[in-house]
């Protein structure tokens, strides 16, 4: 099958293979949303036992036929065209919808090719606009060359007064610059050091109840196993063995998820855009515009700190909620050591380097950077009162919960748990205090937070949308304040710093934003924040 060409009015349709792709996507979406519920409740087995396999098969075939007809109808009513630098999409089954997205509103473009699309030679093209949490526009089945043409036109690479044809020719003539690749060892270390284990645990949660029922049914046969009898005689050994097996399974699944997502990871630079390509089953290509880059976050988990590994998250306008990782909202560079992460920060923002070294163009020239504390000024810790207040909050919360549980359940053992929370509150607060810090690097601010792990957010002060200074009664008494920074990509906070420093930092941020928005001949007076 060949993809339909553009008509007289410029309208294009999806590839004919898109009917099959839409059908497969619908089936996969239905299974992902409903099968875990059926497995968890045991409704699937009960339905088969009561109705019969034949009846269930007939109903399933009817549902698949309806899904195929809906996919065909959706394909027939789906069309799109490129109006200069505006993408127009018309779609819908019962209700006709028309979407128009201009190139200057495009924030992120992704080109994906799942394993079931490879035999058809088509890809899935999607784009997002600032502030969106879900994908704004998706073309589920088009040829790669057409997807590349749309990406070039809509990625904001065109200069003022340049036609789309000239942009396409210029982009095709200039080959992207290769910046960074990761190999099998780096992918495995990223799986060990990342938080993919939580994703794997959430994926395995629906299978716990079916496995439990199977174990109960075969309990007599399992009890005859010698090693299982030894475990049951020692509850502590059984608990330790179960936890160890669970940890090993989660770690292995975390590594598998890392391989599926970041296999063949390649970071390139194409003018003012950064492109990453990765994926084992689903090959994904994401685009990041340097002009729309708002913040860069360096993440080291507790295991990552021990292994000396972390990853970068590049955030644009309208960042995803913390912890989410939706395609199109997080541009992740995985499998990095600290030196490589420091170098990539300078690649994303060349003027990040200290004044004495200038703009760094070469990786070997990076001798100092924002991700370590032994080069340049170290991170400044917040006031020691932050540790005291954090311990007090954690201890009071533990006591209140223990009292409530004791009154509702009648077991005084919860009071011992509350006492343990009070004892643990001080070391936890100390670790928290050690993790929180900040540092200036020219026009950039670095804010670090964490407990056992570390998250360092790097952003320019002139990208600020709002800055808020807050003081509690305790902070007013000791001359302290908390700064809240609102960026287009999210929020950051700097707690328990001296009020004079907080005011100077807030004034400088406002001054830099105003100077960038309204250029003036003379410099405005402002109080310089200490480096």
N, C-alpha and C positions, 0 to 999 in steps of 0.2 A: 504494500500500500504506500502511496505517496501522499505527502501533506498537501492540502489544497493551497493553491496560490491565492494571492490577494485579488479581490474582485475589483470592479471598476471604481467603487467608492472606497477602496482601501481596506475593507473588512476581511479578516482572516478567520478561519476556523481551526480548531484543534486537529491534531493528527487523527486519522481514523482509528489508530491504535488506542486513542484516549478512551474509547468505549470500554475496552478491556481493562484499562488502567483504572478508570472510575469504578468499575465493578469490583476489582480487587481491593481498591482502597476502601470502598464501602463495607466489604466483607471483613477486612482487617479491623476497621473501626468498630464494627458491631461486636466482633469477638473480643476486642480489647476492653470495651465498655461493659459487656454483659457476661462473658464466660467466667471471669473471676467471681462474680456474684453467684452464678449457678454452681460453681465448684465449691465455694465457701459454704453455701447453704445446703448442698447436697440435692438441690432441686432437679438437676439433670438426671441423676440416677433414679430418683423417685418418679420422674415423668416417664422414663423408659419402662420402668417396672409396671406402672399403672396403665399406660396406653399401649405400649408395644413398640418394637423397633420399626415395623412397617409403617405405622401411622406417623411416627416421628420423622421417618425418612420422607414420606409424602409431604408433610408440612414444610420440612426443610427445603425440598425441591421447589415447592410453590413459592417460598420466600426468596429463594435464589432467582427464580424466574421473574418475580416482581422487581427485584434489585437490578436485574439485567435490563428490563424495560425502562426503568427509571434512569439508568445510566445512559441508555440510548437517547431518551428524550432530553436529558440534560445536555448531552453532546450536541444535539440538534439546535438547541436554543442558546448555545454558548458561542460567542464571537468576540473578536477584539481587533483593534487597529491602533496604529501609531500615528497620531496627529502632530507632526513636527516633533516636539519634545513632550507630548502628553499621551499617555496610554489610556485608551478608552476600552472598557470591558462591559459587555452586555451578557447577562446570564439570568437564570431563574427557571423554575418549573411552573408553579402556579402564578407567581408574581415576577414581573420583569424588573430587573435591577440594572442600572447603568452606573458604573464607577469611572471616574476620571482622576488620574493621578499625574500631576506635573513633575517634571524632572527635578525642579528645585525643592520639591516636597519629599522626594525619595530619600530615605535614610539608610536602608539596608536592602541588599539584593542577594538572594540565594538561588543557586542552581543545584538541584539534587537529582540523582539518578539511582533509585533503589534497584535492587537486584532483579525485580520483576519487570523493570523498564528497559534493561539492557538488551534483551532480545529484540525489542521494537525499535531501538536506536533513538529514543526520545527522552526528554528530561522534564522535570517539574520546575517551573520558574515562579518565584514568589518575591514579593517586595513588601516593605513596611514603611510607614510614615511616622514622624515623631509623635509620641504619646500613645501609640497603639500597643496593646498587650498581645493581640493575636495578629495573624498574618492579614494584611490589608487586601492584597490582590494575589491570586494564585492561578497560573496557567498550568493545568495538570498534565499536559502531554503535547509538547512542541519539539521540533528538531533543535539540536544543540546550536547549529549555526544561527538560527533565528533567535534563540535565547541569548547568544553572545551579542548579536546586533542590538537587542533590546537593552542588554546590560550596558553596552557602550553608550547608548543614547540617553539612558535614564540615570546613569551613575554620577552625573554632574561633572563629567570630565571635559565638557565643552567650554571653551573660552568665549568671552563676549564677542558677539557678532559672527561667530563661526557657525556654519551650516552643519546639519547632521551628517551629510556625506563627507565633508572635510574632517569632521571628528572621527568618523569611522576609518577613513584612510590613514589619519595620523596615528590612531591607536593601533591599527594593524601593522604599521611600519615600525613602531617602537615596541620591542619585545620586553615583557616584564622582567624586572631584576629579581633574581633568586636571593632570598635573605636567610632562610632557616629551614632545615629539615630535621626530623627526628627518626631514629632507628628503632629496631625492636627492643633494645635494652631500655631506651628512654620511655617508650610506651609502657613497658612493664613496670618501671619505677613510678611512672605517673599513676598507674592503676593502684599500686601499693600505697602511694602517698596522697591520693585524692579521696574524695568523699563518695565515690561511686558505690561504696558498700551500703550506704543508706538507700540508694536507688534499688540495689539488688535486694535488700531486705523488704522494701515495699513491694517489689515484684513477686517475692516468694510468700508474702503474707496470705494471699488467698489459698495457697496450697497447704497451709498448716492443718486446717480442719480435715481435709480429705486424707492426709497422711496419718493424722491421729486416728481416724476411723479405721484405716487399714491396719494400723498397729494393734488396735483393740481387737479386731477380728482374728488376727493371727498371734494373739498374746501367748497362747499355750505353746505354739511352735517356737516362738522366740525365747520363751523361758527355758527351753531345753539347751540353748546355746551356752557353753561353759563360760565364755568371757562375759556374757550378759549376766549370768548368775553371780559372778564375782563383783560386777559393778553394782548389782542390786543389794548385795550384802554391805556395801559401803556407800551410803548416800552422798557423802562428801566427794568421794571419788567419782561417782556417777554424775554429780553436778559439774565438777571440774572437767570431766571428759566431754559432757554435752556442750559446755561453753567453748571448749577448745575446738570441737568439731564445727560448731556454728561459726566461730571466727575464721577458721580455715576456709569454709564454704563461702563466706561473705568476701574474704580477700580474693579468692579465686574468681568469683563472679565480678568483683570490681576490676580485676585485670582483664577479664573477658570484655566487659563494657568499654574499657579504655581501648582495647584493640579494635572493637567494632566501630568505634567513633573516630579514633585518631590514626588509624592505619594509613601509612603513606602521607602523613602530614607534611605540607609544603607551604611556606609563607613566602609571598612574592610582593614586590612593590611595582606598581604601574602608575608612574606620575604621582598624582596626589591621592592615589588609592592603594590600599593594601588588600591582597587577595590570599585566602587560605583554601587549600584543597585537601580533603581527607575523607576517610571512610572505607570500610571493608565491604559490607553488604550494600550500604547506601553511600554512594559517592556524593559528597557535598562540596560546593564551592560558595564561599561567603565573601562579601566585599565590605570593606571599611573605608569610609571617606575620612581623610586626615583633617579636612576642614570642619567635620562634624564630630570629631573626637572630643569628648567632654572630660573623661577621667580614665586613668589606668590604675588597676588594682592588682597588687602583688599578693598572692595567697600562698601561705605555707601552713599545712596542717601539722598536727603534733608529730605524726610519722614522717611528714615531709621535712620537718626541721631536723629530725635525726638522720634522714637520708640526704639532706642538703638539696632537696628538690622542691620546686614550686611551680606555679603557673600564673600567667597574666590574663586578666579580664579587661578588655577594652570596651568602654561603655560610650554610647552615643546618646542622642536625645531620647527621653522617655525610657529609661532603663527598666528591665523586668524586676519584679519583686525579689527581695533577697532570698537566695536559695533556689530560685527558679532558673531554669536553663532552657528557655524556649528558643528554637531556631529563629534567627533574625534579631535577637535581643542581646545575645552574648557572643562576643568575638573572643574566643579563648585560644591562647597559645600555650600548649601543654609541654610537660617534660623538660623544664628549664632548671639549670643550676643558677646560683645567684649571680655569677658573672655574666652569663648569657642573658638573664632577665634584666640586669642593669644595662647591658648594651642595647637591648631592644627598647627599653624606655627612652634611650637617647635617639634611637631610630624613629620612634613615634613623635618625639618632641626634641629636635636637634638643639634648641636653645636651652635645654635643661642643664647642660654642663656648667660648672663654675666659671666665673669670668676669666680666671687665669688660664684655663685650657681652651676656651672658645667652643664653637660648634664642632662636635665630634662627627667625623665622616667615616671613620674606620673602626672596626671592632677592636683591633689591637691597640688603638689609641685610648680606649676607655680605661682610665686608671682610677677613677673615682665616680661614684654613682649614688643614687638615692636609696638603694635597697640594703645597704650595709651600714653599720654604725662605726666602722673603723676607718672610714674615708670621709674627710671633711668633718663638719660639725656633727656630733652624734645626736640622736634623738633626745629631745628634752622631755623629761618626765613631768607628769602633772603633780600637783601638790600632794603631800603625804596624807592630807585629810581625806582625799578620795578613797584611800585604802580603808581608813577608819569608817567612813560612811557606808562603803560597800559591805564591810563585815557586819556593821550594825543592821543594815537592811536584810542581809541574808540570814542572820541569826534570828531577828524578829519574825521573819517569814516562817522559818522552821518551827519556832515556838508556837506561833498562832495556828499553823496547820496541825501540829502535834496535839494542842489543846482541843481543837475542833474534832479531830479523829478520836481522841480519848472520850469526849463527851458523847459522840454519836455511836461508837462501838462498845464502850465500856471497858476496853483493854488498856491498862496502864502502861503496856509496853511501848505505846506510841510516845510517851513522855521521854523514854530513853532515846528514841529516834530524834526527838526535838533537841535533847541535850547533845547528841552527836552532831546535829546540824550547827549548833552554836560553836562546838569545838572546831568543826571543819570550816566555819565561816572565815576565820582569820587566815589560814593558809590559802584559801581560794581568793580572798580579797588581795592578799599579797601578790599572788600570781597575776591577778587582773591589773594591779597597779604597775607591775613590772612591764606588762604588755602595752599599756596605753602610753603614747608619746606623740610628739610632733616635731617637725623640722622644716625650716625654710630653705629653698634652693632657688634664689633669684625671684622670679615672679610666680614660682610654684610653691605649693604647700603640700606637705606629706603628713597624713594623720594615720597613726597606727593603733590597732586595737586587737583584742583577742584574749585568750586564757592560756591554753597550752600551745595553740597554734597562733599564727600572726596574719593579719590582714592590713596591708598598707595601701591607702588610697592616695593617689597622686593626681593633683588637678591644678590648673592655673587659677590665680585669684581673679583674673578678669573674666572667667567663665561663670562667676557667681550670679545667681538670680536673686537670692535674698540671704541676708545674714542676720541672725537674731542673737542678742546677748540676754541671758537669763541668770537670775540670782535667787537662790533660796534664802531664807532667813539665816541659815547657818553660813552660807557663802558671803552674805552681806556683812556678817559679823567678823569674818576673817579676811575680807578684801579679795574674794575669789569670784569667779564667774564661769559660766559654761557657754561656749559659742556653738551655734547650730548653723551649718552651711547648707543652703539649698542649691543644688546644681540641676541642670536639665536632665542629668542621668541618675539623680538620686540625692540622698542626703548624707551628710557627715557631721559629726559632733566632736567637740574638743572640750572635755569637762575639767573643772577645777584648775584653772590657770589664773594667774594674777589678773586682777581687773584692769590694771593699766596696760598690760600686754594684750588682753582681749580687746580693749577699746582701740589700741593702735592697729591691731590686725584687722578689725572690722572696718576702721576708717580707711586703711590702705586698700582693702578689697573694694569698698564703694568707690574710692577714687579711681582705681584702675578700670572699673566697669564704666564709670562716667567718661573717663578719658578715651576709652575705646569707642563709646557710643557717640560722643560729641567731641571731635578733635578741636583743640584750642591752640592758640599761638603760645601762650605762656603756661607754665606749669602751675597747677593748683597746690596750695600749701596743704600738707597733710603730715601726720605724725608717722614716722617710719617705724615699722615693727622690728624689733630686734631679731637678728638672724639666729 
